[in-house]
Amino acid sequence: MDAISLTTVIEELTAAARSADAGRAARTVHGGQDHFLRQTLIALNAGRELGEHESPGEATLQVLKGNVRLTAGDVSCEGVAGDYLVIPPVRHGLTAIDDSVVLLTVLADRDKAVDARV
């Protein structure tokens, strides 16, 4: 059984984002190419964003710190610490309104993931 302290990782990523030119830092805490489920912590400095990109599969976002805006086309919603957002399966982007950390959970498309393994 594996266990990590999210509090510690949040502090580390927040510090890394502050010192990064891009104003962001990330760490996958579970999963990867050999898994269908992937969970990644992402820290973004206030005003920084993850530009619009394709949805990699079913995905959710839990805001652990700060305030973010999730945008998909003309629709957007804000989330603050404690909020849980379902990411629509379309192109979308994320902007940090305040210094923020989110937990991105992605369930890869099983058919694509199996094809990639073959």
C-alpha positions, 0 to 999 in steps of 0.5 A: 500500500502506498501513501503520500502526504498531499499537504507536503506535495502541495507545499512542494509544488507551490514552491516549485511553481513560484520559482518556475518561469512558466509559473506552474509545476505538476507531479503525477501521484498515481498512474502513468502510461501503464494505468487507465487511471492517472492522478496529477497534482498541478500548481499554478501561480495566480494569473497562469493557465493551462491553455486550451487543450483536448480532453484525454478522457473522462476527467475531474478536477478537485480544487485543493488550494486557491481559486480557478476558472475552468473554461470549455468554449463559451462556458466557464465555471469557477472553483475554490478549495473544496470544490469538485469539477467535472471536466467536459469531454471537449477542448478546455482550459484552466486559469488560476485566479489565485495561487492554486493547486488542483488534483486532476483525475483522468480515466483514459479511454480504455480502447485507446489505452489498450491500442497503445499497449499493443 
